[in-house]
């Protein structure tokens, strides 16, 4: 049921795209995103080792948003009533949802993004030795993908932490480390690499670690955390709604604290839980429900709005195509069983279905 209300969603990532799709027939929806497509982020490392995989993981916004306006630009300012974009649009809103996630400079068009994957893949194929900097989930999953698909490559992973993937428990870190070592990945912990100081050493580049060790590699991949995409809000009416880490302070309904008609979802919120795709989906689903309720019933429905409960540390990190390490509320396991859950299709079919598309 179309309510006639204007909803502006800033950010077309995991949370923003699902929310836009869910409410497009209940309001006048505008999605603002600097790129023309939605990307399934937990599948992008598979696309590096197998570029055709990206054909299913990169989805033009227009494919699933058949009843919404799409503005391909970045938001640069917000007032109590309008959003301003870098390309000069001023969009009036009744409800605003901020879902900008992390800053990740990716190309504007789907075709350019597909080409990027082909180039990254060629970089791997032509290298004999590869350096991966960063041992969070991205670095570990990339090392896993390359080790399984290209077992002849010499892989070195350097991580500044005392263990891999500090965001989950030590047991899961240990299982991932054991698995990587079993695939002949050399893992150097408590070290960092200054990529700018790498020098040409004839056939290889020579990288130096903070402990003075040298690593020879033909190419490198940088897999360190990306900053939150909220810095632009510091110059807006929401400047006091950011915490010291740049996260947006939200209430139990995922509204920006002190605001009735502005919500925030996904990685940018201060909800105390691990930032993961499936949780961004849960937040989007709940805000879709709360928005529909508010748009139809007005402010008197406040006590009927759903509340969001933070989730405990649950994580599955793929290790190549068939194995994974999983931290569940009651146990930590690795191998084929958690691999069956995630590593084969990486939830791509399920996510496409959720967006109303052919899996």
N, C-alpha and C positions, 0 to 999 in steps of 0.2 A: 504494500500500500504506500503510494507516494505521499509524503507528508508536506511537501512544499518547502521543507527546511533545507538550508544550504550547509553542507558539510564539506570542509576542506581538510584533506589529509596530506601532510607533508612527509614525503618519504615512501618510495615504492619497493621497500625490501620485504622481508618475510612477513612482518606484522602489518605494515601499511597496505600492501597489495591484497592480503586476505580480507582485511577490514573493508577496503574499497569494494571488492567483489561482493562481500556479504550484505552491504547496505545500498548498493547502486539502484535498487528498485524501491527504496524507502525514502530517498531524499535526492536533492540535486547534489551529486558528488563531484568534487574536483580533486584529482590526484596531482600533486606537484612532485616531480622527480627529475633529477638531472640526466637520467638516461631513459631510453624509450622502452626498456624491458625490465622484467623481474628476473632475478637469477636465483636458483636454488643454491644457497651458499655452501651447504655441507657437501655438495657434489662437485665443487669446482676443482678439487685436487684430482679426481678421477678424469676430469676433462683434460687435464694437463698430460696425462699418460695416454689418454684415448680421446682425441679431439671430437670425433663424431658423437660421443656421449653428450656433448654440450648442446646438440640439436634439440634434446629433450629438456635440458636444464635452463635454457635461456628462452623466456617467454615474453613476447611483446605485450606491453600493457593492454594494447587494443584487442588482443586475443580474448582476454577474460573480462575486460571492462567494456561491455557493449552499451551501457547506459550511463556513462560518466564522461566528464571532460578531463582530458589529460594535458597537463602543461609540462613540457620538457624543459625544465629550468631549475635553478636552486632558489629556495626561499632566502631572502636577505633581511626581512624585517616583519614584525608582527605587531599590530595594535590590538585594542579591545574588539575591533570589528573587522579588520582587514589583514590580508597577508600580501606582502610585496615580494615580487620575484626579480631575479637578476636581469631578466629580459624585459622588464618594464610592466608586467601585469600587476594589477591591484585586484585582489579577489575578496569580496565581502563574504563573511561567514556568520552563521548562527551557532555552529559548533565547529571546533577546531581539534584535530588530532595530530600530535607531533610524533613521528615514527622515523626519525632520520638515522638511527643506528650509528654505525661507525663511519668515519671518513675513509672512503676507499676510491681513489681516483681511477675509475674505469671508463672505457669509451662510451660515447653517447648511443651509438647504434649497435644492434644485435650482431650485424655482419662484422663490424670492427672487433667486437668481443670474440666472435668465433675465430677471426684471424689471429687474435692474440694467443688463443689456445694452440693454434697450429704452430705459431712461432715458438712458444714455450716448449712444445713437444719436439720440435726440430732441435732446440737447444739441448734437450736431454739426449736425443738420439745421437747427436754429433759429439757429445762429450764422453770421455772415458771415466773421468772423475768429477764428482759433484759435491759441493759444499752446501749444507743447509744450515742457516743461522736462525736459531730459535727452536726450543724444545717444548713449546706448548702443544695443544691439540693439532694445530695446523702443521707445524714442523714434523710432528710424529706421524701424522696421516700421510703427508707428502713423502716422507722417507719410506713409509710402508708401501705406498703405491709404486714408487720407483723400484724399490727392492724386489717386489713381486713381479712387476712387468719387465724390468731390465736388470736381471740378477747379475749381469756381467759388469755393471757400473760400480766403481769404487765410491762409496758414500761415506761422508763424514758429517755428523750433526754436532753443532756446538751450541751449548745452552748455558746462560749465565746463572741459572738457579742451581740449588744443591740436588734437585731431582727433576725429572721430566714432569710436565703437566701438573704444576703445583695446585691448580684449581680443584683437583680431586685428591683422594686419599693416597697415602704412600704405597699401599698394596697394588693399586692400579698402575702407579708409576713404575714400580719394580717389574710388574708383568710386562709392561710395554718395553722397558729397557732390555729385559731378557730376550724378548721376541726380536727386537732390532739387532741385538748382538748375534742371535742365531742366524740372522740373514746377513751377517758380516758387515753391518753398519758400525762404523767407529763412532762412539758417542763420547764427547768431551764435555764434562759438566763443570760448573763454576768458572767458566771462561767466556769472554766475548771476543768479537772480531771487529776490527776497524776496517770496513770494506774499502774506505777511501785510500788506505795505505797499501792496498794490494799492488804488487808489481809483476810485470811480465817476466816469466822465467823461461823463455824459449817456447816450449810446447804448452806449458801450463801457466796459470797465474799463481803467484805465491802469496798466501794470506798469512797474517801474523795474529796470534791470539794474545789476549791480555796477560797470559803467563809466559809469553815469549816463545811459544811453540809455533812451528811453521806448518802450514797445510798447503799441499799442492792440489789444485783443482782446475778443471777446464772452465767451470762456470759456477755460479752460486744462486741460491734462492733465499730471499729474506722473508722469514716467517715470524715476524714479531707482532705484538698487539698493535692494532690501529687505534688512533685517538677517537673519542666519541665525537659525533657531528653535532655538537651543541654550542660551540664557541660563539656562533653568530647570534645566539639568544642573549648574550651578555649586553648587547646594545638595544634590547627590546623591552617591552612592558613586562616580560617574564624574567628579567635579569636577577630578581631576588628569589627566583624559584629553582635555582641551580645550587647543588651542594659543592663542597670544595673539590670534588673530583669531576665536576661538570655534568653530573647526573641530574635529571629533573625530579624534584620532590613530588611524589604523588600520594593521594589518600587511598583508602582501601577499595575505592571504586575505580582507581587508576585515573582519577581526575587530578590535574595539576593542583597542588595544595592551595586552597583559598579561591579556586576558580570553579564556577558551576558548569561552564560550557567548553572548557578546554581539557582535553585528555592527553596522556602520553603513554606510549606502549613500546615494548621491545627492549633492546639493549640499553636505551638511554635512561630508563627509569632507575630510581634508587631502591626498587624492590630487592630485598636481601636474598637473592638466589643466584645460582650460576646462570649466566646469560647464554641461552641456547635457543635454537630454532623452534623446537616443539613448544617451549614456554612462550615464545613470542606469538605463536599460533594461538595458544590458550588465552593470552591477553587480548589478542585481536577478536577472538570469538566472544569473550566476555564484554568487551567494549561495544561490539556490534549489538549485543543484546541490550546493554544499558542505554545505548543511543536510541535504538528503536523504541524502547520504553519511554524515555524522556521526550523524544520527538512527538510521540502520540499522546502522552498523558501530562506533559509539562512538569513543573517543579514538585507538584504534590506526590510524585511517584518516588521521590528520593529514598524513602525507607524500603522500597521494593527493589531497589537496584542490587545486582549481584556484587558480592565482595570477592576480592582476589586474595587467595592464600598462597604465600611463597612455598615453593616446592623444595624438598630435601635434595641433597646432592646425588643426582642420578645422571649417569653419563655413559655413552657408548662411543668409543674411539675406534675407527676402523684400522685394521692392520692389513692393507692390501685388499684383494677381492673376496677372500673367503674367511678371514679371521678378524677378531676384534677383541678389545678389552672392555669389560663392562663393570661399572660401579653401580650396584643396585642398593636399595636401602638396607637389605639384610645380608648381602654378600658381594664379593668382588670376584669376577671370573674372566678367563681369557680363552681364546681358541675358536673352534668352529661354531659352538652354540651361539655366543653373542654375534659371531660373524653372520649367521643365518638371519638374525634380526635386521642387521643394518648393511653389511658390507657388499652384498650382491648388487642390489639396485639402489642402495643409499636413499631409500624412501622416495625416489623420484616419481615412480608411478603413483604412489599414494598422494604425494603433494600435487601432482598434475590433476588428479581426480578431485581433490579438494578445491582446486581452482576452476572446476567445471570443464576440464579438458580431457582429451583422450590420453590414458596413461602411457 
